[in-house]
């Protein structure tokens, strides 16, 4: 899996919030949307290179620590892209240790 982004309209998010009933559908934004393709249009944007070893999500304290560390290394303007994050990690690969031990939970575990 490549580093990717899920693009979802605000209307789809509102509909998923109203209609989702399972705990994992309520905790995560997109499972309900993926399970109802007849109702929603899905668009995935992926990196051309495999970045699946990266964990760019905030589910735990370690994840938040990682994001804060990355943000501290960027220019401070708040305007940057994923390539800037990759460059910061190339300069300081030890930052990847911050949340490397976190195992992604399956949807049913949430």
N, C-alpha and C positions, 0 to 999 in steps of 0.2 A: 504494500500500500504506500502510496506517495503522500507527501504532505499536502493536504487538501483543505478546502473550505466548503461548507454547505451554505448555499444561498437560498434563503427562504423569505417570502414576502411577509410583511406585518400581518396581512389578512390571514395568511396560512397559520402563522403563530397564534393568532387570536382564536381561530377555528380549532386548532389542536388543543389549546388550553380549555376551551369550552367542552370539547367532545371526548377528550382522553379520559379513561377511567382507571387504567392500571397504574400502579405505583411507578414503574419504570417509564411509562409514557408521560407521567407528570413530572418526573425528575429530569428527564432528558428531553430536549426540544424536538428532535426529529423522528424518533421511532414511530410515533403515531402517523406522521406525515408519510414516511416510507411505506407503512402498512396500508395506506389508502391512496395508491397512485391514481385511482379513478377520480379523486377529489382534488389532488394537488399536482402541480408541475414541479419537477425536481431538476435542479441544475447542480452539477459538481464541477468544481474548478480544481485541477490538480497540478502539482509541480511535475515537470518533465523528468525529474530524477527522484529516485526512491529516498525518502526522508523518514521512513517508518520508524527508525530508531529514536526519533525525537518525540518528546512528549510536550506538546504545546497546548495544554488545557489546564484549567484550574479546578481541581476536585479536592485537593488536599493542601495542608499547610506547606508542604514541600513544593508543590506546584506553584503556589503563590510566591514563595521565596525565590523560585527560579525566575518567574516573571518579573519580580522586583529587581533581581540582579541584572537581568537583561536590560530592563528599562533604564537602570542606572548607568549602563554603558552606552546608551544611545545619546543623541545630541541634546536631549532635554526639551526639544520643541514639541514632542508628542506626534510629530509627523515622520513616520518611517514605515518601511515595508518589510515583508518577510525576508527579502534578500539582505537587508540591513541586520536582521537578527542572525541569519546564517553567517554573515561576516563577523559579527561579535563572537559567535561561537567558534569560528575558525581562529580568532585571535586568542580566545580563552576557552579551550575545550573542556577545561576542568569544571566549568559551569554546568555541564551536562550531568555531573555527579549529584547535583542538588536534588533532583527528583528521579534519578535512575532506578532506585529501588522500588518505586511505586508500580504496582501491578494494576493494569486496567481491569476494572470489574466488568463482568458480563452484564447485560441489561437486566437479567433476572436477579442479580445480586443487589441491585439498587433498591 
